[in-house]
Amino acid sequence: MTTTTWLRDETPYTHDVFRFLRTGDEDRHQTARVTADGAAWLASAASGDLGAALARWETRPESPAVLPCGTVFDVVSVDPVFGRRMLDRLWEEGPGSGPVAAHRGRMLLFAAPGTSQRLPALLDWEEWGDAVPRPLCHGTGDAVTVPPLVPGGSGSGPRWLVAPDTRSPWLPGPEVMLWACVRAARMVSAADVRVSIFAPAAQDANVYDVSRRR
């Protein structure tokens, strides 16, 4: 299991948005809340002037932003139900995850740069690859919408499930993402072959997922 050391940079914050976000640092259980260090990491992905990106967020911290992939992070976009199973495996049996967001019915897992190129090939070689709902991988040349730094009043729009909280977050690489995909696929397969003493549900019956949520 990989151990991540969370190191804080004591450099004074120069933007008001950082001082506002820093108030959330005291409660580390607020996993869906971006910290000042997390905001600095996200802004480092912005192409062009870092200061300009921070200034925009200072003006509108409740607005989503579009950031390029491939340099600071890649993003693996998966079906939300399958993605939740991946997260369960990563946190219960693996090294944990990097930042995770939800947007437009997809789960966005932030991964190490280069993952978008390598993961599809690894899935093609893996015997369980056909059982994995094909992820959408975003890397160099792509951009993704990231949730706002400060949650807005509306329940719609992108939101953080695991928000960035350090300037150097650990990000899973392609091998770790493959491991999580395969473990999640095996969990689904095991559930499908369970022997039930009950009659099959009607085709038009409502089915609810009552598995444990993190």
N, C-alpha and C positions, 0 to 999 in steps of 0.2 A: 504494500500500500504506500502510495506517495504521501509524504508529509509536506505540507505547505507552511512556510514561515511568513507570517504577516508582518511586514516591516513598514513603519510609518515614517514619512519624510517630514521633518520638522521645519521645512522651508515655510516662511510666512505666506499666508494666502493674500493675494493682491486684488481679488475680485470679490465683490459683495456677495455674489451667489455662493462662493465658497464659505464665507462666514455664516451664511444662512444654513447651508447644508451641514456645517460642522456640528450644529446642535443635535443632529441625529446620531453622531458618532458614539454617544455615551451608551446607547442601547444597541448592542450588537445583535440582538434577536430580531431587529427590524430588517429582515432579509430582503424585503421588497423596497427598501428605501436607499437611495444613492447617497453615499457620503462624499465629502469634499475630495478625498483622494480618488474615489471612484469617478467623479466628474472630471478630474484632471486626466485620468487614464482614457476616458471616452474622448475627450477633446483632443488628445494626442493623435487620434486617428483622423482628425479633420485635415483635409488637404489645404495647403496654403498656410496662412498665418494662424498660429495657435491662439494668440491673444484675441484675434477677431472672433474665433469660435467661442471662446469663453465670454467675450462681450455680448454675443448674441444670446447665449444662455442666461447671462445675467439679466438681460432685458426681458426674456420670455422663458423662465425656467419650467413653466408648466406646459410647454409645447414640445412635441416630438422633434427629433432631428434626423437628418439623413446623413449617414457616415459611410465612407468607402471601406471596403474590405481588402484584405490581402497584405496589409503592412503590420497593423497592430493586432488584428484578429481576423479570422474567417467566421462564417456563421453557417450552421447546419440547421435547416428548417425541416421539421418533421410533423407528422400527424400528432395532435395534442395527446390523445390517449396513449399511443405508442411512446410518445416523448415522456409522458409521466412514468411509464414503466422503465424507460431508460434511466430517468433520474432516480427512481427507487433503487435500481441496481447500482448506479454510480455511488449513491450515498450509503447504501446498506452493505455492499460487498466490495466496492471499489474506492478510488481516491477522491471521490466527490466530483463537483462540477465547477465550471467557471460561471460567469453570469448567464442568466437564462431569462428570456422575455417571451411574452405572448402577443401575437399580432395577427389579426384577420384569420382567425381559426387555425393558426399554426403556432408551434412552439419553436423558438429560436434559441439554439444552444451555441454560445460563443466558444470558438475553438482556436487552437494555435494556427498561425498562418501556414498555409500549405495543405491544411486538412481537406479543403475543397477539391484539390486535385487528386489526392491520394485515396480518400475514403471510397469513392465509387469503384476504383480498381480493386481495392481490398474486398469490397462486398461481392464483386464479380467472381473473385477467386474463392470466396468462402462458401462452403456447402450450404450454410444456412442463409446465404444472401438472398435467395428467392423468397424467403419467408419475411424479409424485412420490407415494410412499406418504403418505397424508394424516397430517400431524402433529397431535398433541394439544397445543393451546396453552393455557397456564395464566397468567392475569393477575389483575386486580383481582377480589376475591371468592373466589379459589381459594387453596388451600394445597398444598404439596408436602412429601414426606418427603425430608430431606437426610441424607447419610451422617454417621456419627459423626465427631467431631474426631480421635479416635484410633482407628486400625484395631483391631478386636477379633480374637479368636482364631478365630472362625468364618468360613468362606469364604462363607457366605450373607449375605443382607441387602444394603442399599445400600452402594455404595463409590464413592470418588472416582476418576475417570480423569484429570482435570485439576483439582487442588484449588485453592481460593482462597488467594492468598498475599499479598494487599495489601488495604489499606483502601479503595482506589478502583480496583477492577479494570475494565479495559476490557470492555464487553459489546457483542456484535454487535446491531445494530438489525434491523428487518424487511427492509430492502433487502439487507443482507449475508447474512441467513439465506436470503432468496430466491435470491440468487446461488449460495450453496452448494448449495441444493436442486436448482437447475437444472443446475449443473455435475455433481453426483452422478448425476442422472437421465440426462444425456448420456453419462456414462461407462458406465452400465449399458446404454444403447441401443447404444453402439459395440461393447460386448462381445457383444451379442446378434446383431449382423450379421456377425461375423467368419466367414470361410469356413474350414471345417475339412476336413482330408483324412481324418479318422477317421469311422467310422460313428457314428450317434447312440447314446447310452448307453441301456441298457435302462431301461424306465420305473420298475422297482423297484430300480435300482442306487443305492448310496450316493454322494452327491455331497459333496465336501469343498471348502470355501473355502480356497485356499492363497495368496490374495493377501497382499501384504506388510502386516505389522502394524507400527504405530508403536511 
